[in-house]
Amino acid sequence: MVNKGIILAGGIGTRMSPLTKAVNKQLLPIYDKPLIFYPLSILMLSKIKNILIIVNKGQLDQYKKLIPNGNNLGINITYAEQESPRGLPEAFILGENFIGNDNVALILGDNFFYGQGLTNVLLKSKKIKKGVKIILHKVIKPELYGVAKVNYRKKILGIREKPKKYYSDLAITGLYYFDNKVVEYSKKLKVSKRNELEITDLLKKYLKKQEMTYELLGRGGAWLDTGSIEDFYKTSNFVAAIENRQGFKIACIEEIALNNKWIKKDKVLSAIKFYGNCEYSKYLKKIISS
């Protein structure tokens, strides 16, 4: 069972400069709320209450103004600062004390997930006791992603990073559920030619031991990467279209906490006061009055 989660919100956001020169990318808006709300909501939908957010050195105060410690959501949020990006597995090295003897989920701070049945996929994935569970999503340009090849028995046959020749069209998304061995494995990784610890190398350690399984985010689901300005605004437009058509908000963290029975209405009222007179606050008023 996975009861702890890490959000990797470091990185320098080079592809989104100059927007990211003064503000961390995960604090920029995806439509009506900061990007960090979206990965945070995924961990909360996974019923994970202990969360570590890894941020760039010097940007901690920006985050704490928005999300101090999680008390307002009935969860526990702590922070760690990253000197410089050294690859995704470094999250487990930085978070070793936070992880302790527990299993842990990792979600990338710029990944967006949405879809009918998503919560069931998350809750099923967090039940792992051994190995790693990855989330796959079909894409039309697999050469842009790390991909996994599977057979009809749902067995993972292999993984490759941005294959030049077709290998599979199932992309490995930025959401993983690991057992506790992930800390040990991450420490033993060798730095790649990019001078980083590679997530693909980490996953291959589990694959070699046949301890990697997957869940598929199917046709009704969406996985979007907000790594570039174009992708950032595509995601923002997607959220706007859904919310304005259907009338509910994606990644409303107070609503999720309320539905999980982690908080009561008084915490939502405090959030309304904190956010001020805005559309997000109006939505919060609506959910506690219905």
Number of C-alpha atoms within 10 A of each C-alpha: 17 21 19 24 29 29 23 27 24 27 19 17 19 13 12 16 14 10 14 16 12 9 15 22 26 26 18 16 15 23 18 16 17 15 25 28 20 23 26 23 22 24 25 23 21 24 21 21 20 20 26 22 23 22 26 18 13 10 15 17 11 14 17 14 9 14 16 16 17 16 13 19 25 19 17 16 19 16 19 18 16 20 12 12 16 18 16 21 24 21 24 23 17 16 19 15 10 20 23 12 12 15 25 30 25 23 23 21 29 23 21 27 20 18 13 13 12 20 16 11 16 21 17 14 23 24 15 18 15 17 21 26 25 19 21 21 20 20 16 9 13 22 19 13 17 20 27 22 16 16 8 6 6 12 13 17 12 15 22 19 19 16 15 10 8 11 17 20 19 23 27 24 23 24 24 21 30 28 20 21 16 24 24 12 17 22 14 11 17 13 13 12 8 9 11 16 22 21 17 16 20 19 24 16 17 20 18 10 9 14 16 20 20 20 15 17 23 14 10 10 15 16 20 18 17 22 16 15 14 12 13 22 15 17 20 18 14 14 20 17 13 13 15 10 9 9 10 13 18 19 24 17 18 24 21 19 23 18 12 14 11 17 19 16 16 11 18 22 15 12 18 19 11 11 12 12 10 10 11 17 17 12 17 19 16 11 14 14 8 5
